[in-house]
Amino acid sequence: MQKITRDQLITKAVELLSNGTVSAVLGWKKGEFDYDITPAVFTTEEEINNGFVYNDFCGANFSKYLVAKTKKLEGKILVFLKPCDSYSFNQLLTEHRFDREKVYAVGIGCEGMADVVKLKNKVDGIVSIDYNDDGMYVDTLYDGTVKVDYAEVMAERCINCKSKKCVAYDELLGEDGEVIDSARFDEVASLEAMTPDERFAFWQGELSRCIRCNACRDACPACTCEKCVFDNPGSGVENKAPVTSFEEQMFHIIRAFHVAGRCTDCGECSRVCPQNIPLHLLNRKFIKDMNECYGEYQAGAEVGSRAPLVDYTEGDLEPGEVFERGENDA
Amino acid sequence: MRKLSLDNLNKFFAAVAESKTIYLPVDQKDGSAKYAKWAEGTEWSNALNTVRSPKDLFFPQTEDLMEFKTEGKNIEIIDIRKESEDFVIFGVRACDVKSFEVLDRVFLSEPVDSFYASRREHAIIVALACTRPSETCFCTTFGIDATEPAGDVSAWKTDSALYLKANTEKGEAFLKSIEALTEDADTAEVDAQKTKTAEIMKKLPLADLTTDAFGGGKTEELWNNPVWDEMSQTCLGCGTCTFVCPTCQCYDIKDFNTGNGVIRYRCWDSCMYSEFTRMAHGNNRLSQKERFRQRFMHKLVYYPENNEGLFSCVGCGRCLAKCPISMNIVKVMKKIGGDK
């Protein structure tokens, strides 16, 4: 359960809106069943009081919205940043993707978000959800009220949270946390331990479910190209035909290469995938490799840092070593 | 009505599979379900619905249409169509069965899409009544009875048996072909199940949703509604809603250069995409708001206008479950219709 409450956020949003600091608020809007929350732009106190919510299903990372929203806006927009969102925020600033002056950022602590897929695999017919200290009380169509522990339905990315520290904000609500020594690379290590054939079979099994909806790309805060190569009919790589074996694999691998060094490991790609493909593992493999080859690097930890792949130091790996590593790692 | 003991279910699948391919919902490793071919050992999923709808079996996501081979100045056009054989789609929910009617009106009206038509002719649809609808279900809004699904054969699954009723000649022939495995049965158990499910349907959170604000002739009234601006502002422009939708039917036709010829294929397209219906002069829907409006106006206004009031949504709830930002047709209908 989140320590930061809806009321705290509403009070802050209304305060900043009414004193003229901001002219719009990027926030979470309630849905039909308490878990289907939509990111929304609020511009009046009334809208905020009627629709603004904050709970364990507010996982969406708002940083990318700032690219589009700040362009059209008169005045500043208020954005609430959970720790992992704040890394994306910094990374976008590093890439000059939005005007920092047009944003008022409020950092908020995060206790980890729930995964709606995990919840639905446990509970049928969710009518509404109550958040209590000892768990969620889910009112259902078939089984009355079901109690679910937060840990049981916590999103994978939150179980393996890399940092509870907000790295960017104008103002912080609640207490800041620390960078965590997480186990997020364990699953990558187990994939590395497979034989090449096993690993190929693993990825083929996962990626063959892809429907090329592009949700991973469209949600990804590192994917902010004005025109994606996959949206260009002249590029020879189509954006909507998934069945040729080349494309279903290459789309995701090309994307992973493109965001390498820029991916902050926010996990939005896997959250939004309608087929539950663990896409974040591709990005984590890159992060793990870069950490091992070039020293620890966390994209978005600070504004202006140079990712290992676009930086040169004398200690860099020699091409020969990379080649050898590839041979051994196959 | 015929009755098949669930103990004989595998024998039944095996008997049908001797002459026809059967597609049925099976569980995937992540807990969701998909339609797959039955083979010895395949388990029928208990899932309420599959992530991808059974429309794939009539209108696959990509499909080769024809091939051109060039030699010097000669072009040979090759019809690469494979003649379809009879197949069975088993366990189709009432909403998805209704979606076939929506697709039929597009693909089977002149000019008839012969690829779609051939598969449709060869398919036998065994539809399954719902017993545990989800909170995201709203088929009743579109006049669909989840307890009495259409299809060539309607089926009801109880704890011990599968009840089967033929609705068409194809369905009768199908039941005849498996007669040895089934027995005559009265409708008592099925009636009891239907009554029970109907009670649940009434209690669903979306049971009161109506289409009153929509239908043919509403274009001018709804076109400039400020709702489109408001609700589309965080739409990612991905194609999830359109690709999991059982009634979305837009496609693109493209040519693939093979080096010594061309394969012409078609693939699903999405009105959410920036390249959708792009023409020589450019794109006719430049903003996400316009694309967003197109999707809902098509389902709730344009389609019914051209199809005697039939809406091109069947209330299956897939988009409700899968949209990355949880924006969906229900939210749009409630916002425009005044929370009804």
Interface residues (C-beta under 8 A of the other chain):
Chain A: G31 E32 F33 D36 I37 T38 P39 A40 V41 A60 Y65 V117 K120 N121 D124 G125 I126 V127 L141 Y142 G205 R209 I211 R212 C213 N214 A215 R217 D218 A219 D231 P233 E238 N239 K240 A241 P242 V243 T244 R271 V272 P274 Q275 N276
Chain B: Q28 K29 D30 G31 S32 K34 V51 R52 P60 Q61 T62 R132 P133 S134 E135 T136 I200 K203 L204 P205 L206 Q233 T234 L236 G237 C238 G239 T240 T242 F243 V244 D252 K254 Y265 C267 W268 D269 S270 Y273 S274 E275 R278 L320 A321 K322 P324 I325 S326 M327 N328 V330 K331
